[in-house]
Amino acid sequence: SLVMAMCRNVLRATARGVDSPAEVLRHVNRLLAPDMGEDMFITIAYLILDPATRRLTVARAGHEPPLLFHEGKLSEIAPPGMAVGIDRGELFDSVLADCVQPLLPGDAVVIYTDGVTEAQDPGGREFGRELLEEAILASAPAGAKAIADALVERLDRFRGPAEQSDDITLISLYAER
């Protein structure tokens, strides 16, 4: 948790005025990687939304790719990248890239942690990507809150009395019509 706190502070200090998520993550890696142990890494998805132009700029440092709902279908927004701390320099810098995704009216974007797909039912079965996608496809036309509500409800129902084993973080965005 100390490394995550450091990461958050470095990210916040670096991000001001920088319009490239990949450049921010490169700086974060340069500052944090030297102090991280060989078995430590951090995954990050960093996104900048420009509501005026309806453009979403995405960079991923090893994190699950955000899912884009567009015209009734799902796809990944998956620019290349590797987790913070895996490499201390040139490889990390050369692999990381920004991806600019225009958002059209009715589009939705879902960002989630692996705690969503790895949530387990009492028998140890994982929620998985398929159930995640089903929930998004069924709820996305109704907007961001509907997506979040549907996913939380399905996860709760799926897990039943099983303990939550990992953090579950979910962000949903919706481009109004």
Disulfide bonds with the S-S distance in Angstrom:
none
